Amino acid sequence: MIPKPGKDRTIPTSYRPISLLSHLSQLFEKVLLSRIRLHLDQDLVLPKHQFGFRLRHDTQAQLVRVVDHVALRLNAKHLTIGVFLDVEKAFYKVWHPGLLLKLHQQGLPLQLVKLLDSYLRQRSFQVKHENITSDPRPIDAGVPQGSVLAPTLYVHYTADLPNAPSCTIATFADDTALFTGNKNYRYAHRAMERQLQLLQTWTTLWGIKINATKSKAVIFHRKPRYLPHFQPLFLHQEVIPYDTSATYLGVLLDNHLTFFPHLNSLANRARQRVG
C-alpha cells in the first residue's frame, strides 16, 4: 500500500493499492498486447479525443489541443465552459463482460477475446501492510492496475464515450475534460447540460462513477464583469462546483488562460526544493 501525500495514514482510503504482478505474468501481457494491437487499429477504433497510451500521442499534444481550442474561442470573443471530471477508481470499475463485448465489437478475434476472458476471470488479491497480510479476496471487476494491459483495456472500454454536438472532449486515459463555447452564456450552458446528460446515461450503463463534488467547472472568458450569474451544472443530481482554475494533465489552467497561477505554483515548489 502506497500512502498518498499529506493524507491521514490511519484511514484506508489514504493509500494507493498498486498491484505487484509476477514477471511471467508481465511477459505474457506484453506478448498478448502485441497481438491485440495487430487486430485493433487504434486510429480507427479509438476516438480522436483519446490521447492516452497511444502511439504518437502524449500529454503535451493533448494540452496543446486543449489550450488552442480555448484560446481560439477567446480570440473570437466567445466564452468557454470547461468541466474537468474526477473519475473515481477508474481502473477498478471496468465491467468484465462489457469490456469483452466492446473488444469483440471493435474487431478483436473471438480467440483473443476468450483468452482475455480467461486472463480476467477468477483473479484474487491480497493486501500486505507492514508484516500483516490479508486473506485472499476475489476481483469481480476492473483491470489490474500496474499491469501492461490495463491502460489499453481501459481506453478501449471507454472508446464509446458519447459526444454531444458543439462539445469538445479531451481524454488521456481517465483524465477527462469537456468543453463548449458560445458568445451567449446561456447557449453554452445548455450545450454543456446536454453533454452531461449523455455522460450520466453512459456512466450508469457501464458502471463508471464520477465524483461531481471533486470535479470542477471553469468559465474561460476575457470580460468577467459582463458575465451573468453562473447557473449550476449537475451530474447524477450533484452540483459540479465552479472555480477560477483547474489542473489538467499537470498544468493549472486559469479562467483567463494567462498561466500566471501555474507559473506561480511552479516557482513556489522550486523555492521549497531549494530551501
CYANA upper distance limits for C-alpha pairs under 8 A (distance plus 0.5 A):
  1 MET  CA     15 TYR  CA      6.22
  1 MET  CA     16 ARG  CA      6.25
  1 MET  CA     17 PRO  CA      5.55
  1 MET  CA     18 ILE  CA      7.20
  1 MET  CA    127 VAL  CA      7.90
  1 MET  CA    128 LYS  CA      7.60
  1 MET  CA    129 HIS  CA      7.15
  2 ILE  CA     15 TYR  CA      5.77
  2 ILE  CA     16 ARG  CA      5.46
  2 ILE  CA     17 PRO  CA      6.94
  2 ILE  CA     18 ILE  CA      7.69
  3 PRO  CA      7 LYS  CA      7.97
  3 PRO  CA      9 ARG  CA      7.39
  3 PRO  CA     14 SER  CA      6.49
  3 PRO  CA     15 TYR  CA      4.75
  3 PRO  CA     16 ARG  CA      6.65
  4 LYS  CA     14 SER  CA      6.06
  4 LYS  CA     15 TYR  CA      5.93
  4 LYS  CA     16 ARG  CA      7.15
  7 LYS  CA     14 SER  CA      6.05
  8 ASP  CA     14 SER  CA      6.74
  9 ARG  CA     14 SER  CA      6.49
  9 ARG  CA     15 TYR  CA      8.03
 10 THR  CA     14 SER  CA      8.31
 18 ILE  CA    145 GLN  CA      6.67
 18 ILE  CA    146 GLY  CA      6.68
 19 SER  CA    144 PRO  CA      7.07
 19 SER  CA    145 GLN  CA      6.25
 19 SER  CA    146 GLY  CA      6.01
 19 SER  CA    147 SER  CA      8.04
 20 LEU  CA    146 GLY  CA      7.69
 21 LEU  CA     25 SER  CA      6.95
 21 LEU  CA     26 GLN  CA      7.35
 21 LEU  CA    146 GLY  CA      8.34
 21 LEU  CA    147 SER  CA      7.72
 22 SER  CA     26 GLN  CA      6.95
 23 HIS  CA     27 LEU  CA      6.67
 24 LEU  CA     28 PHE  CA      6.69
 25 SER  CA     29 GLU  CA      6.71
 26 GLN  CA     30 LYS  CA      6.84
 26 GLN  CA    147 SER  CA      7.24
 26 GLN  CA    148 VAL  CA      7.05
 27 LEU  CA     31 VAL  CA      7.02
 28 PHE  CA     32 LEU  CA      6.65
 29 GLU  CA     33 LEU  CA      6.39
 29 GLU  CA    147 SER  CA      8.21
 29 GLU  CA    148 VAL  CA      6.56
 29 GLU  CA    149 LEU  CA      6.48
 30 LYS  CA     34 SER  CA      6.82
 30 LYS  CA    148 VAL  CA      6.96
 30 LYS  CA    149 LEU  CA      7.89
 31 VAL  CA     35 ARG  CA      7.04
 32 LEU  CA     36 ILE  CA      6.75
 33 LEU  CA     37 ARG  CA      6.73
 33 LEU  CA    148 VAL  CA      8.32
 33 LEU  CA    149 LEU  CA      6.79
 34 SER  CA     38 LEU  CA      6.94
 35 ARG  CA     39 HIS  CA      7.43
 36 ILE  CA     40 LEU  CA      6.63
 36 ILE  CA    108 LEU  CA      7.59
 36 ILE  CA    112 LEU  CA      8.05
 37 ARG  CA     41 ASP  CA      7.15
 37 ARG  CA     42 GLN  CA      8.05
 39 HIS  CA    107 GLY  CA      7.42
 39 HIS  CA    108 LEU  CA      6.44
 39 HIS  CA    109 PRO  CA      8.11
 40 LEU  CA     45 VAL  CA      7.41
 40 LEU  CA    106 GLN  CA      7.66
 40 LEU  CA    107 GLY  CA      6.95
 40 LEU  CA    108 LEU  CA      6.88
 41 ASP  CA     45 VAL  CA      6.67
 42 GLN  CA     46 LEU  CA      5.80
 42 GLN  CA     54 ARG  CA      8.04
 43 ASP  CA     47 PRO  CA      8.07
 43 ASP  CA     48 LYS  CA      8.18
 45 VAL  CA    106 GLN  CA      6.94
 45 VAL  CA    156 HIS  CA      8.40
 45 VAL  CA    159 ALA  CA      7.91
 46 LEU  CA     50 GLN  CA      7.26
 46 LEU  CA    155 VAL  CA      8.11
 46 LEU  CA    156 HIS  CA      7.24
 46 LEU  CA    159 ALA  CA      5.92
 47 PRO  CA    159 ALA  CA      6.66
 47 PRO  CA    160 ASP  CA      8.26
 49 HIS  CA    169 ILE  CA      6.39
 49 HIS  CA    170 ALA  CA      5.54
 49 HIS  CA    171 THR  CA      6.30
 50 GLN  CA    155 VAL  CA      8.10
 50 GLN  CA    159 ALA  CA      8.40
 50 GLN  CA    170 ALA  CA      7.09
 50 GLN  CA    171 THR  CA      5.32
 50 GLN  CA    172 PHE  CA      6.16
 50 GLN  CA    173 ALA  CA      7.48
 51 PHE  CA     57 HIS  CA      5.77
 51 PHE  CA     58 ASP  CA      6.58
 51 PHE  CA     59 THR  CA      7.71
 51 PHE  CA     62 GLN  CA      6.95
 51 PHE  CA    170 ALA  CA      8.49
 51 PHE  CA    171 THR  CA      6.78
 51 PHE  CA    172 PHE  CA      5.48
 51 PHE  CA    173 ALA  CA      7.73
 52 GLY  CA     57 HIS  CA      7.46
 52 GLY  CA     58 ASP  CA      7.22
 52 GLY  CA     59 THR  CA      8.20
 52 GLY  CA    151 PRO  CA      8.50
 52 GLY  CA    155 VAL  CA      7.85
 52 GLY  CA    171 THR  CA      7.64
 52 GLY  CA    172 PHE  CA      4.67
 52 GLY  CA    173 ALA  CA      5.19
 53 PHE  CA     57 HIS  CA      7.85
 53 PHE  CA     58 ASP  CA      8.18
 53 PHE  CA    151 PRO  CA      7.16
 53 PHE  CA    152 THR  CA      7.17
 53 PHE  CA    172 PHE  CA      8.38
 53 PHE  CA    173 ALA  CA      7.74
 54 ARG  CA     58 ASP  CA      8.20
 57 HIS  CA     61 ALA  CA      6.97
 57 HIS  CA     62 GLN  CA      8.21
 58 ASP  CA     62 GLN  CA      7.05
 59 THR  CA     63 LEU  CA      6.61
 59 THR  CA    172 PHE  CA      7.81
 59 THR  CA    249 LEU  CA      7.11
 60 GLN  CA     64 VAL  CA      6.65
 61 ALA  CA     65 ARG  CA      6.72
 62 GLN  CA     66 VAL  CA      6.74
 62 GLN  CA    170 ALA  CA      7.70
 62 GLN  CA    172 PHE  CA      8.22
 63 LEU  CA     67 VAL  CA      6.54
 63 LEU  CA    249 LEU  CA      7.91
 64 VAL  CA     68 ASP  CA      6.36
 65 ARG  CA     69 HIS  CA      6.64
 66 VAL  CA     70 VAL  CA      6.86
 66 VAL  CA    170 ALA  CA      7.63
 67 VAL  CA     71 ALA  CA      6.40
 68 ASP  CA     72 LEU  CA      6.50
 69 HIS  CA     73 ARG  CA      7.14
 70 VAL  CA     74 LEU  CA      6.77
 70 VAL  CA     80 THR  CA      7.09
 70 VAL  CA    220 PHE  CA      7.92
 71 ALA  CA     75 ASN  CA      6.61
 71 ALA  CA    257 LEU  CA      8.05
 72 LEU  CA     76 ALA  CA      6.82
 73 ARG  CA     77 LYS  CA      6.83
 73 ARG  CA     78 HIS  CA      5.54
 73 ARG  CA     79 LEU  CA      7.13
 73 ARG  CA     80 THR  CA      7.53
 73 ARG  CA    181 GLY  CA      7.57
 74 LEU  CA     78 HIS  CA      5.77
 74 LEU  CA     79 LEU  CA      6.76
 74 LEU  CA     80 THR  CA      8.24
 74 LEU  CA    220 PHE  CA      8.13
 74 LEU  CA    221 HIS  CA      6.87
 74 LEU  CA    222 ARG  CA      7.32
 77 LYS  CA    183 LYS  CA      7.32
 77 LYS  CA    221 HIS  CA      8.40
 77 LYS  CA    222 ARG  CA      7.92
 78 HIS  CA    181 GLY  CA      6.87
 78 HIS  CA    182 ASN  CA      5.74
 78 HIS  CA    183 LYS  CA      4.94
 78 HIS  CA    184 ASN  CA      8.24
 78 HIS  CA    221 HIS  CA      7.62
 79 LEU  CA    181 GLY  CA      5.96
 79 LEU  CA    182 ASN  CA      6.30
 79 LEU  CA    183 LYS  CA      6.56
 79 LEU  CA    184 ASN  CA      8.30
 79 LEU  CA    185 TYR  CA      7.61
 79 LEU  CA    219 ILE  CA      7.32
 79 LEU  CA    220 PHE  CA      6.14
 79 LEU  CA    221 HIS  CA      5.30
 79 LEU  CA    222 ARG  CA      8.17
 80 THR  CA    179 PHE  CA      7.06
 80 THR  CA    180 THR  CA      6.05
 80 THR  CA    181 GLY  CA      4.54
 80 THR  CA    182 ASN  CA      7.21
 80 THR  CA    188 ALA  CA      7.87
 80 THR  CA    219 ILE  CA      6.18
 80 THR  CA    220 PHE  CA      5.56
 80 THR  CA    221 HIS  CA      7.26
 81 ILE  CA    179 PHE  CA      6.13
 81 ILE  CA    180 THR  CA      5.96
 81 ILE  CA    181 GLY  CA      6.55
 81 ILE  CA    188 ALA  CA      7.40
 81 ILE  CA    189 HIS  CA      7.86
 81 ILE  CA    192 MET  CA      8.02
 81 ILE  CA    217 ALA  CA      7.49
 81 ILE  CA    218 VAL  CA      6.42
 81 ILE  CA    219 ILE  CA      5.08
 81 ILE  CA    220 PHE  CA      6.85
 82 GLY  CA    177 ALA  CA      7.35
 82 GLY  CA    178 LEU  CA      6.04
 82 GLY  CA    179 PHE  CA      5.00
 82 GLY  CA    180 THR  CA      7.28
 82 GLY  CA    217 ALA  CA      6.10
 82 GLY  CA    218 VAL  CA      5.64
 82 GLY  CA    219 ILE  CA      6.68
 82 GLY  CA    220 PHE  CA      7.94
 83 VAL  CA    177 ALA  CA      6.07
 83 VAL  CA    178 LEU  CA      5.55
 83 VAL  CA    179 PHE  CA      7.02
 83 VAL  CA    215 SER  CA      7.79
 83 VAL  CA    216 LYS  CA      6.20
 83 VAL  CA    217 ALA  CA      4.85
 83 VAL  CA    218 VAL  CA      6.89
 84 PHE  CA    176 THR  CA      6.70
 84 PHE  CA    177 ALA  CA      4.92
 84 PHE  CA    178 LEU  CA      7.01
 84 PHE  CA    215 SER  CA      6.14
 84 PHE  CA    216 LYS  CA      5.70
 84 PHE  CA    217 ALA  CA      6.80
 84 PHE  CA    246 ALA  CA      7.69
 84 PHE  CA    248 TYR  CA      7.99
 85 LEU  CA    175 ASP  CA      7.73
 85 LEU  CA    176 THR  CA      6.08
 85 LEU  CA    177 ALA  CA      6.49
 85 LEU  CA    210 ILE  CA      7.38
 85 LEU  CA    211 ASN  CA      7.99
 85 LEU  CA    212 ALA  CA      7.72
 85 LEU  CA    214 LYS  CA      8.17
 85 LEU  CA    215 SER  CA      5.13
 85 LEU  CA    216 LYS  CA      7.17
 86 ASP  CA    175 ASP  CA      8.00
 86 ASP  CA    176 THR  CA      8.13
 86 ASP  CA    210 ILE  CA      6.20
 86 ASP  CA    211 ASN  CA      6.02
 86 ASP  CA    212 ALA  CA      7.53
 86 ASP  CA    214 LYS  CA      6.45
 86 ASP  CA    215 SER  CA      5.46
 87 VAL  CA    174 ASP  CA      7.04
 87 VAL  CA    175 ASP  CA      7.99
 87 VAL  CA    176 THR  CA      8.42
 87 VAL  CA    208 ILE  CA      8.12
 87 VAL  CA    209 LYS  CA      6.62
 87 VAL  CA    210 ILE  CA      4.97
 87 VAL  CA    211 ASN  CA      6.77
 88 GLU  CA    208 ILE  CA      8.29
 88 GLU  CA    209 LYS  CA      6.14
 88 GLU  CA    210 ILE  CA      6.08
 88 GLU  CA    211 ASN  CA      6.76
 89 LYS  CA     93 LYS  CA      6.92
 89 LYS  CA    209 LYS  CA      8.41
 90 ALA  CA     94 VAL  CA      7.70
 90 ALA  CA    174 ASP  CA      6.96
 90 ALA  CA    208 ILE  CA      7.50
 90 ALA  CA    209 LYS  CA      8.19
 91 PHE  CA    142 GLY  CA      5.93
 91 PHE  CA    143 VAL  CA      6.17
 91 PHE  CA    144 PRO  CA      7.91
 91 PHE  CA    145 GLN  CA      7.06
 91 PHE  CA    150 ALA  CA      7.96
 91 PHE  CA    154 TYR  CA      7.24
 92 TYR  CA    141 ALA  CA      6.72
 92 TYR  CA    142 GLY  CA      4.32
 92 TYR  CA    143 VAL  CA      6.62
 92 TYR  CA    144 PRO  CA      8.17
 92 TYR  CA    145 GLN  CA      8.35
 93 LYS  CA    141 ALA  CA      6.43
 93 LYS  CA    142 GLY  CA      5.41
 93 LYS  CA    207 GLY  CA      6.99
 93 LYS  CA    208 ILE  CA      6.43
 93 LYS  CA    209 LYS  CA      8.25
 94 VAL  CA     98 GLY  CA      8.39
 94 VAL  CA     99 LEU  CA      7.51
 94 VAL  CA    141 ALA  CA      6.15
 94 VAL  CA    142 GLY  CA      4.72
 94 VAL  CA    143 VAL  CA      7.05
 94 VAL  CA    154 TYR  CA      7.76
 94 VAL  CA    157 TYR  CA      7.91
 94 VAL  CA    206 TRP  CA      8.41
 94 VAL  CA    207 GLY  CA      7.73
 94 VAL  CA    208 ILE  CA      7.82
 95 TRP  CA     99 LEU  CA      6.63
 95 TRP  CA    141 ALA  CA      5.80
 95 TRP  CA    142 GLY  CA      6.82
 95 TRP  CA    206 TRP  CA      7.48
 95 TRP  CA    207 GLY  CA      7.30
 96 HIS  CA    100 LEU  CA      6.77
 96 HIS  CA    117 ASP  CA      8.34
 96 HIS  CA    120 LEU  CA      7.89
 96 HIS  CA    140 ASP  CA      8.49
 96 HIS  CA    141 ALA  CA      6.48
 96 HIS  CA    142 GLY  CA      7.52
 97 PRO  CA    101 LEU  CA      6.63
 98 GLY  CA    102 LYS  CA      6.68
 98 GLY  CA    157 TYR  CA      8.24
 98 GLY  CA    206 TRP  CA      7.71
 99 LEU  CA    103 LEU  CA      6.71
 99 LEU  CA    153 LEU  CA      8.12
 99 LEU  CA    156 HIS  CA      8.34
 99 LEU  CA    157 TYR  CA      5.93
100 LEU  CA    104 HIS  CA      6.71
100 LEU  CA    113 VAL  CA      6.68
100 LEU  CA    116 LEU  CA      8.18
100 LEU  CA    117 ASP  CA      7.60
101 LEU  CA    105 GLN  CA      6.72
102 LYS  CA    106 GLN  CA      6.55
102 LYS  CA    156 HIS  CA      8.07
102 LYS  CA    157 TYR  CA      7.11
103 LEU  CA    107 GLY  CA      7.07
103 LEU  CA    108 LEU  CA      6.15
103 LEU  CA    113 VAL  CA      7.67
103 LEU  CA    156 HIS  CA      7.59
103 LEU  CA    157 TYR  CA      8.17
104 HIS  CA    108 LEU  CA      5.44
104 HIS  CA    109 PRO  CA      7.15
104 HIS  CA    110 LEU  CA      7.23
104 HIS  CA    113 VAL  CA      7.12
108 LEU  CA    112 LEU  CA      7.21
108 LEU  CA    113 VAL  CA      7.18
109 PRO  CA    113 VAL  CA      6.91
110 LEU  CA    114 LYS  CA      6.64
111 GLN  CA    115 LEU  CA      6.74
112 LEU  CA    116 LEU  CA      6.65
113 VAL  CA    117 ASP  CA      6.66
114 LYS  CA    118 SER  CA      6.76
115 LEU  CA    119 TYR  CA      6.71
116 LEU  CA    120 LEU  CA      6.67
117 ASP  CA    121 ARG  CA      6.43
120 LEU  CA    143 VAL  CA      8.05
122 GLN  CA    138 PRO  CA      7.37
122 GLN  CA    139 ILE  CA      7.57
122 GLN  CA    140 ASP  CA      8.45
123 ARG  CA    138 PRO  CA      6.57
123 ARG  CA    139 ILE  CA      6.00
123 ARG  CA    140 ASP  CA      8.46
124 SER  CA    136 PRO  CA      6.58
124 SER  CA    137 ARG  CA      5.81
124 SER  CA    138 PRO  CA      4.78
124 SER  CA    139 ILE  CA      5.70
125 PHE  CA    136 PRO  CA      5.90
125 PHE  CA    137 ARG  CA      5.98
125 PHE  CA    138 PRO  CA      7.07
125 PHE  CA    139 ILE  CA      7.50
126 GLN  CA    133 THR  CA      7.21
126 GLN  CA    134 SER  CA      6.02
126 GLN  CA    135 ASP  CA      6.60
126 GLN  CA    136 PRO  CA      5.40
126 GLN  CA    137 ARG  CA      7.06
127 VAL  CA    133 THR  CA      6.17
127 VAL  CA    134 SER  CA      5.84
127 VAL  CA    135 ASP  CA      8.41
128 LYS  CA    132 ILE  CA      6.16
128 LYS  CA    133 THR  CA      4.79
128 LYS  CA    134 SER  CA      6.92
129 HIS  CA    133 THR  CA      6.92
143 VAL  CA    150 ALA  CA      5.84
143 VAL  CA    153 LEU  CA      8.02
143 VAL  CA    154 TYR  CA      8.10
144 PRO  CA    150 ALA  CA      6.48
145 GLN  CA    150 ALA  CA      6.74
146 GLY  CA    150 ALA  CA      7.76
147 SER  CA    151 PRO  CA      8.50
149 LEU  CA    153 LEU  CA      6.67
150 ALA  CA    154 TYR  CA      6.63
151 PRO  CA    155 VAL  CA      6.78
151 PRO  CA    173 ALA  CA      7.51
152 THR  CA    156 HIS  CA      6.83
153 LEU  CA    157 TYR  CA      6.61
154 TYR  CA    158 THR  CA      6.84
154 TYR  CA    173 ALA  CA      7.66
155 VAL  CA    159 ALA  CA      6.45
155 VAL  CA    173 ALA  CA      6.28
155 VAL  CA    174 ASP  CA      8.49
161 LEU  CA    199 LEU  CA      7.89
161 LEU  CA    202 TRP  CA      7.75
162 PRO  CA    195 GLN  CA      8.36
162 PRO  CA    198 LEU  CA      6.84
162 PRO  CA    199 LEU  CA      6.96
162 PRO  CA    202 TRP  CA      7.78
163 ASN  CA    167 CYS  CA      7.21
163 ASN  CA    168 THR  CA      7.89
163 ASN  CA    169 ILE  CA      7.62
163 ASN  CA    195 GLN  CA      7.18
163 ASN  CA    198 LEU  CA      8.25
164 ALA  CA    191 ALA  CA      8.20
164 ALA  CA    194 ARG  CA      7.21
164 ALA  CA    195 GLN  CA      5.66
164 ALA  CA    198 LEU  CA      7.88
165 PRO  CA    191 ALA  CA      8.22
166 SER  CA    180 THR  CA      6.77
166 SER  CA    181 GLY  CA      8.30
166 SER  CA    191 ALA  CA      7.44
167 CYS  CA    178 LEU  CA      7.48
167 CYS  CA    179 PHE  CA      6.14
167 CYS  CA    180 THR  CA      5.19
167 CYS  CA    181 GLY  CA      8.32
167 CYS  CA    191 ALA  CA      7.54
167 CYS  CA    192 MET  CA      7.70
167 CYS  CA    195 GLN  CA      7.63
168 THR  CA    178 LEU  CA      6.38
168 THR  CA    179 PHE  CA      5.52
168 THR  CA    180 THR  CA      6.75
169 ILE  CA    176 THR  CA      7.84
169 ILE  CA    177 ALA  CA      6.44
169 ILE  CA    178 LEU  CA      5.26
169 ILE  CA    179 PHE  CA      6.87
170 ALA  CA    176 THR  CA      6.33
170 ALA  CA    177 ALA  CA      5.68
170 ALA  CA    178 LEU  CA      6.93
171 THR  CA    175 ASP  CA      5.95
171 THR  CA    176 THR  CA      4.97
171 THR  CA    177 ALA  CA      6.90
172 PHE  CA    176 THR  CA      7.16
175 ASP  CA    248 TYR  CA      8.07
175 ASP  CA    249 LEU  CA      7.89
177 ALA  CA    248 TYR  CA      8.43
179 PHE  CA    192 MET  CA      8.07
180 THR  CA    188 ALA  CA      6.48
180 THR  CA    191 ALA  CA      7.29
180 THR  CA    192 MET  CA      6.85
181 GLY  CA    185 TYR  CA      8.50
181 GLY  CA    188 ALA  CA      5.75
182 ASN  CA    187 TYR  CA      7.05
182 ASN  CA    188 ALA  CA      5.80
183 LYS  CA    188 ALA  CA      8.44
184 ASN  CA    188 ALA  CA      7.04
185 TYR  CA    189 HIS  CA      6.59
185 TYR  CA    227 LEU  CA      8.06
185 TYR  CA    228 PRO  CA      8.16
186 ARG  CA    190 ARG  CA      6.70
187 TYR  CA    191 ALA  CA      6.80
188 ALA  CA    192 MET  CA      6.80
189 HIS  CA    193 GLU  CA      6.68
189 HIS  CA    231 GLN  CA      8.15
190 ARG  CA    194 ARG  CA      6.83
191 ALA  CA    195 GLN  CA      6.90
192 MET  CA    196 LEU  CA      6.64
193 GLU  CA    197 GLN  CA      6.62
193 GLU  CA    233 LEU  CA      7.27
193 GLU  CA    234 PHE  CA      8.18
194 ARG  CA    198 LEU  CA      6.84
195 GLN  CA    199 LEU  CA      6.68
196 LEU  CA    200 GLN  CA      6.49
196 LEU  CA    234 PHE  CA      8.05
196 LEU  CA    235 LEU  CA      6.87
197 GLN  CA    201 THR  CA      6.90
197 GLN  CA    235 LEU  CA      7.86
198 LEU  CA    202 TRP  CA      6.74
199 LEU  CA    203 THR  CA      6.54
200 GLN  CA    204 THR  CA      6.67
200 GLN  CA    235 LEU  CA      6.94
200 GLN  CA    236 HIS  CA      6.90
201 THR  CA    205 LEU  CA      6.77
202 TRP  CA    206 TRP  CA      6.79
203 THR  CA    207 GLY  CA      6.19
203 THR  CA    208 ILE  CA      5.27
203 THR  CA    209 LYS  CA      6.97
203 THR  CA    210 ILE  CA      8.43
204 THR  CA    208 ILE  CA      7.12
204 THR  CA    209 LYS  CA      8.24
211 ASN  CA    215 SER  CA      6.84
212 ALA  CA    216 LYS  CA      8.32
212 ALA  CA    234 PHE  CA      8.25
212 ALA  CA    235 LEU  CA      6.66
212 ALA  CA    236 HIS  CA      8.33
212 ALA  CA    238 GLU  CA      6.50
212 ALA  CA    239 VAL  CA      6.91
212 ALA  CA    240 ILE  CA      5.64
212 ALA  CA    241 PRO  CA      8.43
213 THR  CA    238 GLU  CA      7.53
213 THR  CA    239 VAL  CA      7.09
213 THR  CA    240 ILE  CA      6.11
213 THR  CA    241 PRO  CA      7.01
214 LYS  CA    240 ILE  CA      8.22
215 SER  CA    240 ILE  CA      6.56
215 SER  CA    241 PRO  CA      7.57
216 LYS  CA    240 ILE  CA      6.50
216 LYS  CA    241 PRO  CA      6.00
216 LYS  CA    242 TYR  CA      6.31
216 LYS  CA    243 ASP  CA      6.90
216 LYS  CA    246 ALA  CA      7.19
217 ALA  CA    240 ILE  CA      6.96
217 ALA  CA    241 PRO  CA      6.56
217 ALA  CA    242 TYR  CA      5.08
217 ALA  CA    243 ASP  CA      6.58
217 ALA  CA    246 ALA  CA      8.42
218 VAL  CA    242 TYR  CA      6.29
218 VAL  CA    243 ASP  CA      5.95
218 VAL  CA    244 THR  CA      6.34
218 VAL  CA    245 SER  CA      6.65
218 VAL  CA    246 ALA  CA      7.55
218 VAL  CA    255 ASN  CA      6.78
219 ILE  CA    244 THR  CA      7.88
219 ILE  CA    255 ASN  CA      6.36
220 PHE  CA    254 ASP  CA      8.08
220 PHE  CA    255 ASN  CA      4.76
220 PHE  CA    256 HIS  CA      6.16
220 PHE  CA    257 LEU  CA      7.68
221 HIS  CA    255 ASN  CA      6.84
221 HIS  CA    256 HIS  CA      6.24
222 ARG  CA    256 HIS  CA      6.63
223 LYS  CA    227 LEU  CA      7.79
232 PRO  CA    239 VAL  CA      7.00
232 PRO  CA    240 ILE  CA      7.66
232 PRO  CA    241 PRO  CA      8.28
233 LEU  CA    239 VAL  CA      6.26
233 LEU  CA    240 ILE  CA      6.08
233 LEU  CA    241 PRO  CA      8.35
234 PHE  CA    238 GLU  CA      5.76
234 PHE  CA    239 VAL  CA      5.08
234 PHE  CA    240 ILE  CA      6.33
235 LEU  CA    239 VAL  CA      7.05
235 LEU  CA    240 ILE  CA      7.50
244 THR  CA    254 ASP  CA      6.44
244 THR  CA    255 ASN  CA      5.84
245 SER  CA    252 LEU  CA      7.09
245 SER  CA    253 LEU  CA      5.92
245 SER  CA    254 ASP  CA      4.63
245 SER  CA    255 ASN  CA      6.19
246 ALA  CA    252 LEU  CA      6.10
246 ALA  CA    253 LEU  CA      5.97
246 ALA  CA    254 ASP  CA      7.18
247 THR  CA    251 VAL  CA      5.82
247 THR  CA    252 LEU  CA      4.73
247 THR  CA    253 LEU  CA      6.50
248 TYR  CA    252 LEU  CA      6.98
248 TYR  CA    253 LEU  CA      7.70
251 VAL  CA    262 HIS  CA      7.03
252 LEU  CA    259 PHE  CA      7.59
252 LEU  CA    261 PRO  CA      7.32
252 LEU  CA    262 HIS  CA      5.39
253 LEU  CA    257 LEU  CA      6.62
253 LEU  CA    259 PHE  CA      6.85
253 LEU  CA    261 PRO  CA      8.38
253 LEU  CA    262 HIS  CA      7.60
254 ASP  CA    258 THR  CA      7.16
254 ASP  CA    259 PHE  CA      6.86
254 ASP  CA    260 PHE  CA      8.39
254 ASP  CA    261 PRO  CA      7.33
254 ASP  CA    262 HIS  CA      8.47
259 PHE  CA    263 LEU  CA      6.71
260 PHE  CA    264 ASN  CA      6.56
261 PRO  CA    265 SER  CA      6.59
262 HIS  CA    266 LEU  CA      6.80
263 LEU  CA    267 ALA  CA      6.63
264 ASN  CA    268 ASN  CA      6.64
265 SER  CA    269 ARG  CA      6.78
266 LEU  CA    270 ALA  CA      6.65
267 ALA  CA    271 ARG  CA      6.70
268 ASN  CA    272 GLN  CA      6.83
269 ARG  CA    273 ARG  CA      6.82
270 ALA  CA    274 VAL  CA      6.64
271 ARG  CA    275 GLY  CA      6.37
